[in-house]
Amino acid sequence: MKPHPWFNPPWRRALTLGFCLLWLLFEIVNVGASLWTFVAAGACAWAIWDFYLAGHYPMAEPDKPA
């Protein structure tokens, strides 16, 4: 499966992961152990794996020709 081109810019991957981490923090602080806490944790784990560990996306934007 090819990675989605929308996530090619590194800032979009970081913003998506940041949103997942904030969601997880909110669930842990306000709710505790609930189904949504595990859903948020799964989203964070998937984002970390897919965006940074699996090697699907470049770590920096390629140089653009002038």
URCORPE-V867847 format. One record per backbone hydrogen bond with DSSP energy under -1.0 kcal/mol. NH is the residue of the N-H (numbers start at 1). CO is the residue of the C=O. Records with the same first field share a line. If there is no record, write none. Layout:
BEGIN
NH = CO + CO
END
This chain:
BEGIN
7 = 4
8 = 5
12 = 9
13 = 9
14 = 10
15 = 11
16 = 12
17 = 13
18 = 14
19 = 15
20 = 16
21 = 17
22 = 18
23 = 19
24 = 20
25 = 21
26 = 22
27 = 23
28 = 24
29 = 25
30 = 26
31 = 27
32 = 27
38 = 34
39 = 35
40 = 36
41 = 37
42 = 38
43 = 39
44 = 40
45 = 41
46 = 42
47 = 43
48 = 44
49 = 45
50 = 46
51 = 47
52 = 48
53 = 48
54 = 49
END
